[in-house]
C-alpha cells in the first residue's frame, strides 16, 4: 500500500478538528466516528499514533457505501475507543480522494502511526468486516499502537446504552484468539460452542471464517497459483487458490474456480468440491447475489 497512497501533501497542513470531535488539545472526543476533511486530516494522522484510524471513503451517490458504512460504524463503536472511524466524502474532499487514489468506492484504508494499511474495497459482509478489524488491532499492537480514546458526551453515552450484550464466553474466547492470530484456539472455542448448541448460527459462521483464516495464513500466493495452474484437476491446489481469492475479496473468482473444477471432475470425485462451495457460500451469505448466482450454477451442474 505504501507508494500506492501519497499522504505527504496532507501531513503538515494545520490540524483543524474534524467534525464531530473536540478541538485539538481538549483531550476527550465526543464520538469515535468523525467526518474528516482535507483540512482536518492532519489531526487524523496524529490520532493514528494512539489508536488505529479506519478511513471510510464514500459518496452520497454510492449504493454499496450505504451498505458498508453502517457496518463499519457499528463495529467501530463496539470497540469502545480502540479504533477511530474517519468518514471521508470523496466529492467534498478531492485532495483526500487523490491522496488515497480512490479509483472506486467504497474504499476502506486504515492508518497506523501515520502509515496506510489496506482493508477492503467494495461492500463486504459484517463477519468479514469484524475479522479484518481483528487483524487490524493485531497489526496495530505489533507496531505499538495500543491506546484507547477517551470518549465523552451524549453521543458516546447513547452508543454505550445501545451496545449489544456481552458475547457468550466461548464466543468471546474465540474473538480474543482471533485478535492475536491464534486461529487454532479460536477454532477450538467455536467447536466447543457448537458441541453445546449445534444450532448456534453465530458459532457456525465464526467457525467457517476462522477456518478460512487458518488455511490461508499457511499459503504463499504465488506458489499456490503456480501449483493450481500446473494441475487444473488437483482439488487441493484449486481449494488453496479459491481460499486466497475469497479472503482477498475476489468472491466471484473463488466461486468460478470451484464451479469449473466441479464441472470437470468425474461424478464420484465431486463431493468435496460441492461441500467446499457450500461452506464458502455460508461465509459470504445466502442473500448475496454472487452466492445466488453461484448456487444456481451449481444446481444446474448437479441436475
C-alpha positions as CSV (number, residue, x, y, z in Angstrom):
1,X,0.0,0.0,0.0
2,X,2.9,2.4,0.6
3,X,3.6,4.1,-2.7
4,X,0.0,3.5,-3.8
5,X,-1.1,6.1,-1.3
6,X,0.5,9.5,-1.1
7,X,-0.4,11.4,2.1
8,X,2.6,13.7,2.1
9,X,0.6,16.7,1.0
10,X,-1.8,16.3,3.9
11,X,0.7,15.5,6.6
12,X,1.8,19.0,7.5
13,X,-1.3,21.1,7.0
14,X,-2.9,22.8,10.0
15,X,-4.8,20.3,12.1
16,X,-8.3,21.7,12.1
17,X,-10.5,19.4,14.2
18,X,-12.7,17.0,12.2
19,X,-16.4,17.5,12.5
20,X,-17.7,15.6,15.5
21,X,-14.6,15.8,17.6
22,X,-13.4,18.1,20.3
23,X,-10.9,20.8,19.4
24,X,-7.2,19.7,19.4
25,X,-6.0,19.6,23.0
26,X,-9.4,19.1,24.5
27,X,-8.4,15.6,25.5
28,X,-11.8,13.9,25.2
29,X,-13.6,13.1,21.9
30,X,-17.4,13.1,21.9
31,X,-17.6,10.2,19.5
32,X,-15.4,7.5,17.8
33,X,-16.9,8.3,14.4
34,X,-15.9,11.6,12.8
35,X,-16.2,13.4,9.4
36,X,-12.7,14.0,8.1
37,X,-11.9,16.7,5.6
38,X,-8.9,17.8,3.5
39,X,-8.3,20.5,6.2
40,X,-8.7,18.2,9.3
41,X,-6.7,15.2,8.1
42,X,-3.5,16.3,9.8
43,X,-5.2,15.7,13.2
44,X,-6.4,12.3,12.0
45,X,-2.9,11.3,11.2
46,X,-1.8,12.3,14.7
47,X,-4.6,10.3,16.3
48,X,-3.4,7.3,14.4
49,X,-0.3,7.3,16.6
50,X,-2.6,6.5,19.6
51,X,-5.2,4.2,18.0
52,X,-5.6,2.8,14.5
53,X,-7.8,5.0,12.4
54,X,-10.1,3.5,9.8
55,X,-10.7,5.8,6.8
56,X,-14.0,5.1,5.0
57,X,-14.1,6.8,1.6
58,X,-17.7,7.2,0.4
59,X,-20.1,9.4,-1.6
60,X,-23.8,10.1,-1.3
61,X,-24.5,8.5,-4.7
62,X,-22.6,5.3,-3.9
63,X,-25.1,2.4,-3.2
64,X,-22.5,-0.1,-1.8
65,X,-21.2,2.7,0.5
66,X,-24.7,2.8,2.1
67,X,-24.4,-0.9,2.8
68,X,-20.9,-1.0,4.1
69,X,-20.6,2.3,6.1
70,X,-23.2,1.4,8.8
71,X,-21.5,-1.9,9.4
72,X,-18.1,-0.3,9.8
73,X,-19.6,2.3,12.2
74,X,-21.3,-0.4,14.3
75,X,-18.1,-2.4,14.6
76,X,-16.1,0.7,15.5
77,X,-18.5,1.7,18.3
78,X,-18.4,-1.8,19.8
79,X,-14.6,-1.5,20.2
80,X,-15.1,1.4,22.7
81,X,-12.4,3.8,21.7
82,X,-9.8,1.3,20.5
83,X,-10.4,2.5,16.9
84,X,-11.4,5.8,15.4
85,X,-13.5,5.9,12.2
86,X,-12.9,8.8,9.9
87,X,-15.5,9.2,7.2
88,X,-14.4,11.0,4.0
89,X,-16.9,12.3,1.4
90,X,-14.7,12.0,-1.7
91,X,-16.8,14.5,-3.6
92,X,-16.3,17.2,-0.9
93,X,-12.6,16.3,-0.3
94,X,-10.9,15.8,-3.6
95,X,-7.4,16.1,-2.1
96,X,-8.0,13.1,0.2
97,X,-9.6,11.1,-2.6
98,X,-6.5,11.8,-4.8
99,X,-4.1,11.1,-1.9
100,X,-5.7,7.7,-1.3
101,X,-6.0,7.1,-5.1
102,X,-9.6,6.1,-4.6
103,X,-10.4,4.7,-8.1
104,X,-13.6,3.1,-6.8
105,X,-15.6,3.3,-3.6
106,X,-16.4,2.3,-1.0
107,X,-12.7,2.1,-0.2
108,X,-11.6,1.5,3.4
109,X,-8.0,2.0,4.5
110,X,-6.5,2.0,8.0
111,X,-3.8,4.3,9.4
112,X,-1.4,3.0,12.0
113,X,1.1,5.6,13.2
114,X,0.5,7.6,10.0
115,X,1.1,4.7,7.7
116,X,-1.7,3.3,5.4
117,X,-2.8,-0.3,5.7
118,X,-5.2,-1.7,3.1
119,X,-8.5,-3.1,4.4
120,X,-11.0,-3.7,1.6
121,X,-12.7,-2.2,-1.4
122,X,-16.4,-2.7,-2.1
123,X,-19.2,-3.9,0.2
124,X,-18.4,-6.9,2.3
125,X,-20.4,-9.0,4.8
126,X,-20.3,-7.9,8.5
127,X,-18.5,-11.1,9.6
128,X,-15.6,-10.3,7.2
129,X,-15.5,-6.7,8.5
130,X,-15.2,-8.0,12.1
131,X,-12.3,-10.3,11.1
132,X,-10.5,-7.5,9.3
133,X,-10.9,-5.2,12.3
134,X,-9.5,-8.0,14.5
135,X,-6.5,-8.3,12.2
136,X,-6.1,-4.5,12.2
137,X,-5.9,-4.5,16.0
138,X,-3.3,-7.2,15.9
139,X,-1.1,-5.3,13.4
140,X,-1.5,-2.1,15.4
141,X,-0.4,-3.9,18.6
142,X,2.7,-5.2,16.7
143,X,3.5,-1.6,15.9
144,X,3.0,-0.3,19.5
145,X,-0.3,1.4,18.7
146,X,-2.5,0.2,21.6
147,X,-4.2,3.2,23.1
148,X,-7.8,3.9,23.8
149,X,-9.5,7.2,23.0
150,X,-11.2,9.0,25.9
151,X,-14.8,9.3,24.8
152,X,-17.4,11.6,26.4
153,X,-20.6,13.4,25.6
154,X,-24.2,12.4,24.9
155,X,-23.5,10.6,21.7
156,X,-21.0,8.3,23.3
157,X,-23.3,7.7,26.2
158,X,-26.1,6.8,23.8
159,X,-23.8,4.4,21.9
160,X,-22.9,2.8,25.2
161,X,-26.6,2.4,26.1
162,X,-27.3,0.8,22.8
163,X,-24.3,-1.5,22.9
164,X,-25.0,-5.2,22.3
165,X,-25.0,-7.6,25.3
166,X,-21.6,-9.3,26.0
167,X,-20.6,-12.2,23.9
168,X,-21.1,-15.7,25.3
169,X,-17.9,-16.9,27.0
170,X,-16.8,-19.3,24.2
171,X,-17.5,-16.7,21.5
172,X,-15.5,-14.1,23.5
173,X,-12.7,-16.7,23.8
174,X,-12.7,-17.2,20.1
175,X,-12.8,-13.5,19.3
176,X,-9.9,-12.9,21.7
177,X,-7.9,-15.6,20.0
178,X,-8.6,-14.2,16.5
179,X,-7.3,-10.8,17.7
180,X,-3.9,-12.3,18.5
181,X,-3.8,-14.5,15.4
182,X,-4.3,-17.8,17.3
183,X,-6.7,-19.4,14.9
184,X,-6.3,-22.9,16.2
185,X,-7.6,-21.7,19.6
186,X,-10.4,-19.8,18.0
187,X,-11.5,-23.0,16.1
188,X,-11.4,-25.0,19.3
189,X,-13.6,-22.4,21.1
190,X,-16.2,-22.3,18.3
191,X,-16.2,-26.1,18.1
192,X,-17.0,-26.2,21.9
193,X,-19.8,-23.7,21.4
194,X,-21.3,-25.9,18.6
195,X,-20.9,-29.0,20.8
196,X,-23.1,-27.2,23.4
197,X,-25.5,-25.8,20.8
198,X,-25.3,-27.3,17.3
199,X,-27.8,-24.6,16.1
200,X,-25.6,-21.7,17.2
201,X,-25.6,-19.8,13.9
202,X,-23.0,-17.3,15.1
203,X,-20.7,-20.1,16.0
204,X,-21.2,-21.8,12.7
205,X,-20.4,-18.6,10.8
206,X,-17.4,-17.8,13.0
207,X,-16.0,-21.3,12.7
208,X,-16.2,-21.2,8.9
209,X,-14.5,-17.8,8.9
210,X,-11.7,-18.7,11.2
211,X,-11.0,-22.0,9.4
212,X,-10.6,-19.9,6.2
213,X,-8.1,-17.6,8.0
214,X,-6.3,-20.6,9.4
215,X,-5.9,-22.1,5.9
216,X,-4.8,-19.0,4.1
217,X,-2.2,-17.9,6.6
218,X,-0.2,-21.0,5.7
219,X,-0.2,-20.3,1.9
220,X,2.1,-18.4,-0.4
221,X,0.0,-16.7,-3.1
222,X,2.5,-17.1,-6.0
223,X,3.2,-20.7,-5.1
224,X,-0.4,-21.6,-4.8
225,X,-1.3,-20.0,-8.1
226,X,1.5,-21.8,-9.9
227,X,0.5,-25.1,-8.4
228,X,-3.1,-24.6,-9.4
229,X,-2.1,-23.6,-13.0
230,X,0.1,-26.7,-13.3
231,X,-2.6,-29.1,-12.1
232,X,-6.1,-27.9,-13.1
233,X,-7.8,-31.0,-11.6
234,X,-5.8,-31.1,-8.4
235,X,-8.6,-30.5,-5.9
236,X,-6.4,-29.2,-3.0
237,X,-4.4,-26.9,-5.3
238,X,-7.7,-25.3,-6.5
239,X,-9.0,-25.1,-3.0
240,X,-5.9,-23.2,-1.9
241,X,-6.4,-20.5,-4.6
242,X,-10.1,-20.3,-4.0
243,X,-9.4,-19.7,-0.3
244,X,-6.9,-17.0,-1.1
245,X,-9.3,-15.3,-3.6
246,X,-12.2,-15.3,-1.1
247,X,-10.0,-14.0,1.7
248,X,-8.8,-11.2,-0.6
249,X,-12.4,-10.2,-1.5
250,X,-12.4,-11.9,-5.0
251,X,-15.6,-13.8,-4.3
252,X,-16.7,-14.4,-7.8
253,X,-13.2,-15.7,-8.9
254,X,-13.3,-18.2,-6.0
255,X,-16.7,-19.4,-6.9
256,X,-15.9,-19.6,-10.6
257,X,-12.7,-21.6,-10.0
258,X,-14.5,-24.2,-7.9
259,X,-17.5,-24.5,-10.2
260,X,-15.2,-25.1,-13.2
261,X,-13.4,-27.7,-11.2
262,X,-16.7,-29.3,-10.2
263,X,-17.8,-29.4,-13.8
264,X,-14.6,-31.1,-15.0
265,X,-14.3,-33.8,-12.3
266,X,-15.8,-37.3,-12.6
267,X,-19.1,-37.5,-10.6
268,X,-17.5,-39.8,-7.9
269,X,-14.9,-37.1,-7.1
270,X,-17.2,-34.1,-6.9
271,X,-18.4,-34.3,-3.3
272,X,-15.5,-32.5,-1.6
273,X,-15.8,-29.6,-4.1
274,X,-19.6,-29.3,-3.6
275,X,-19.0,-29.3,0.2
276,X,-16.3,-26.6,0.0
277,X,-18.6,-24.5,-2.2
278,X,-21.4,-24.8,0.3
279,X,-19.0,-23.8,3.1
280,X,-17.9,-20.7,1.2
281,X,-21.5,-19.8,0.3
282,X,-22.1,-19.7,4.1
283,X,-19.2,-17.3,4.6
284,X,-20.4,-14.8,2.1
285,X,-24.1,-15.1,3.0
286,X,-27.1,-16.8,1.3
287,X,-28.7,-13.5,0.2
288,X,-25.5,-12.2,-1.5
289,X,-26.2,-12.0,-5.3
290,X,-22.9,-13.7,-6.0
291,X,-23.9,-16.6,-3.9
292,X,-27.3,-16.8,-5.5
293,X,-25.7,-16.9,-9.0
294,X,-23.1,-19.5,-8.0
295,X,-25.6,-21.7,-6.2
296,X,-27.9,-21.7,-9.3
297,X,-24.9,-22.7,-11.4
298,X,-24.0,-25.5,-9.0
299,X,-27.6,-26.7,-9.1
300,X,-27.5,-26.8,-12.9
301,X,-24.3,-28.9,-12.8
302,X,-25.8,-31.3,-10.3
303,X,-29.0,-31.9,-12.3
